[in-house]
C-alpha cells in the first residue's frame, strides 16, 4: 500500500514574482531546452508554410504549459516569499 503523503517530485516550482514556473529538476530543464530548440527551428523556417509552423508553435506552447501544470506546483500570482 502506497503512502498518500508521499510528495511527488516536482520538475517546476512556482516563480517567486509573477505567474509561472521555473525548472528545479533536470527533467524540467530538459523540457525547456527541447521547447526552445523546437521554437527556434520553427521560427527559422517561417518563410515556408507559415500557418503550419505557427500552429505547431502554438501546440508546443500548450504542451509546455500542460507539462508545467502537471509536473509543477499549482500556479498563482505571487509577489515575493510568504512572511
C-alpha positions in Angstrom: 0.0 0.0 0.0 1.4 3.4 -1.0 1.6 6.2 1.4 -0.7 9.0 0.3 1.5 11.6 2.0 4.4 10.9 -0.4 5.1 14.1 -2.2 5.6 13.9 -5.9 8.9 15.0 -7.3 8.5 18.5 -8.8 10.1 19.4 -12.1 9.0 23.0 -11.8 8.4 25.4 -8.9 6.2 28.4 -8.8 8.0 31.6 -9.6 8.7 33.9 -6.6 7.4 37.0 -8.5 4.6 36.9 -11.1 2.9 33.9 -12.6 4.6 30.8 -14.0 7.2 28.2 -13.3 10.9 27.7 -13.0 12.6 24.4 -13.6 14.1 22.8 -10.5 14.9 19.3 -11.8 16.9 18.1 -14.8 13.7 16.9 -16.4 12.2 20.4 -16.2 15.4 21.9 -17.7 15.3 19.3 -20.5 11.7 20.1 -21.3 12.6 23.8 -21.5 15.6 23.2 -23.8 13.6 21.0 -26.1 10.8 23.6 -26.3 13.3 26.4 -27.1 15.0 24.2 -29.8 11.6 23.4 -31.3 10.6 27.1 -31.4 14.0 28.2 -32.8 13.8 25.6 -35.6 10.2 26.6 -36.3 11.0 30.4 -36.4 13.9 29.8 -38.7 11.6 28.1 -41.2 8.7 30.6 -41.1 9.1 31.5 -44.8 7.7 28.1 -45.8 4.2 27.0 -44.8 3.9 29.8 -42.2 0.4 28.7 -41.0 1.6 25.2 -40.3 4.6 26.4 -38.3 2.6 28.9 -36.3 0.1 26.2 -35.4 3.0 23.9 -34.3 4.4 26.6 -32.2 1.0 27.2 -30.5 0.6 23.4 -29.9 4.1 23.2 -28.5 3.4 26.1 -26.1 0.1 24.5 -25.0 2.0 21.2 -24.4 4.7 23.1 -22.4 2.1 24.7 -20.2 0.3 21.3 -19.7 3.6 19.7 -18.6 4.5 22.5 -16.3 1.0 22.3 -14.7 1.1 18.5 -14.3 4.7 18.3 -13.0 4.9 21.6 -11.1 3.4 23.5 -8.2 -0.1 25.0 -8.7 0.4 28.3 -10.4 -0.8 31.6 -8.9 0.2 35.2 -8.8 2.8 35.8 -6.2 4.9 38.8 -5.1 7.8 37.5 -3.0 8.1 34.8 -0.4 5.4 34.4 2.3 6.2 36.0 5.6 
